Amino acid sequence: MGDLTFDIAHMLAGGLVLLSFVMLYQDRLYALLNVYALHAVVLAASVAWQAFAQDAPHLYVTAAIALAFKAVVIPTALHRIIRRLGIHREIETVGGVGPTMLAGMGLVALSLAVMLRITPEAEPLAREDLAFALSVVLLGLLMMVTRRNAVSQVVGFMSLENGLVLAAAGAKGMPLVVEISVAFSILIAFIVIGIFLFRIRERFDTVDLHALDRFRGERR
Amino acid sequence: MNGLGFDAVAAVLLLPLAGAALLAVLPGYRLTARLNVLVSGLTLAAALALVLDGRPEPGTYLLVDDLNIVFIVLNTFVGFTTSVFSASYIGHELESGRLTPTYLRFYHAMYQVMMFGMNLALVANNIGLMWVAVELATLTTVLMVGIYRTHEALEAAWKYFILGSVGIALALFGTILVYMAARPVVGEGMDAMVWTVLLERAAGFDPALVNVAFVFLLLGYGTKVGLAPLHAWLPDAHAEGPTPISAVLSGLLLNVALYAVLRFKLLLAANPGGIATGPLMVTMGLASVLLAAVMLYRRRDIKRLFAYSSIEHMGIIVFAFGMGGPLANFAGLLHMVMHSLTKSAIFFAVGHVAQIKGTQRMSEIGGLTETHPWLGWSLVLGVVAIAGLPPMGIFMSEFLLVSSTFARAPVLTVILVAGLLLAFGALLMRLNGLAFGEPKGATAPAHASYVPMFAHLALVLAAGLFLPGPVVAWFQNVAALLG
């Protein structure tokens, strides 16, 4: 039974990393959003499984928030924004898929090497969870770096936050405060982003950050 | 508890929060601006009551000790004076049409929410709560930076938002790692996130885990401090937002992030297997000083100039705390206070100058001491102070730092002095063009509020001439606490 618990947690967390990779090479916004929604679903499943494995009912709340908010509300809202901005056909071409994927693999290897080395005494479940969580965080960062489009940068940031929630859920007995705050901060962050997207649309007729770069202060 | 019959800690937190709610619904610029000043003043009074009167016992969430009380008083004081400056600054913005009444209401509410976030981060005894508070302060400042909705303001806000969020995400990961390290020793649940408990039991933590956690925390909160190479958001955010926000960003928010780093530094120092945090901080500090000093020469925008100067000074402060020891810590603490006061005074002056001239380009500003003697000379005084000339307070703290570190690490000190001199040259060169010579640009009379500016500069001058005994004892106590 103990082995099965571990294996399922392992599989779900690994699935999260895999989906992060899938996000890395999506060049259409709608596809990217769909993968992100799936990412959130897997996160919810993973957190729920942790709740079961650790016998920590409050984690079910976190899982429910992840499922309702990140897998449904945010992707739907972003769909609408993309449609309203008329950028659903846009294709991003920063960096090749190959180098990005290689960099992603390097980051995963790095996080495994770091995390597994420093946590020899923690129980295997928390240990592997943490290693996977760091991978998701780093892949999210990589995605933010390689994208030029404001919407996909936001998606990258949210996948990064998913990694953080995974880490918080894996840390056994971590107080609820933190999970709620993470969810809450995503809500705030999303409102902020929504406002920004709107304003960017108002002013530039594009959400491509290259357009913003033109207005860099020192070159006036 | 204290003898006054009210809870000063609660007042420091609840006053800004109530103020924010009130300011969000009240119309009218004159009323709200005054209310903003009033609320900030009351918060300052509550903070002073905290110093004079007894302190509450550390609880699960809140803590007041010798270290954070310095930060709280500084925070509420500069918050108060900035609200006075903001009242006159914002009136002009309203007249010139850069802000609409709706945005103004939003601005005032956000100002108080930001003060709440910073105060909460400072009194938090819980590393999770501290993280939430820093995030709150960050988000509100992002909104304020973007408030003018120009191209530049939007880019600045976006850049600040993205870099700030990444920093904050890394800090959260570090926080989780600290919890993981504490759990086997302290046990599950809330206690493993309470800072005082963590510090007591830190000796038993797994060193490897805490070390990695500190790297994440230093990078995460260090982004908010504006340490090189994570400083890219800082000049834009300072230059494009309203000037009162530049003043609180430089004077306060950077300190709050630094305070978070210091708390975790103490945690590591209490662990026998912890890495030496000093070299990490010294390296990042020196890198910031040198980078900012070189960058100062190429600035054309007056607010960007002083934003880079903030990076330089945060570098000096982090260097001082990285060196450690009673003297360097004392110098770092003094420098932090002096920098906050001086830099916000400079931004007060710069804000009025930019409004009169209608531009932030330094090539279009000149001869200020002739056209606007009061404003011009206070800018001169501020820049003289920030450049580290005697008899101002920053000279004191820099002198103390250099003389105390020279015996321990001569090479590092030489590098630091090189950075200081470079920055000194750049600032004086720019000041010459701004304050003296042919008057340039519009010469409309200034409707400035001089009181906050002069109050800050007078304090800096007084600290440079004579530090009262109790203050010295207080700072020495904190410096000893920092190890």
Interface residues (C-beta under 8 A of the other chain):
Chain A: V114 R117 I118 T119 E121 A122 A126 L130 A133 L134 V137 L141 M144 A150 Q153 F157 L160 E161 L164 A167 A168 A171 K172 G173 M174 P175 V177 V178 S181 V182 F184 S185 I188 A189 V192 I193 I195 F196 R199 I200 E202 R203 F204 L209 L212 D213 R214 F215 R216 G217 E218 R220
Chain B: N126 G128 L129 W131 V132 E135 L136 L139 V142 L143 G146 R149 H151 E152 L154 E155 A156 A157 W158 F161 I162 S165 V166 A169 L170 L172 F173 T175 I176 L177 Y179 M180 R183 P184 E188 G189 M190 A192 M193 D206 A208 L209 N211 V212 P235 D236 A239 E240 R298 R299 R300 D301 R304 R361
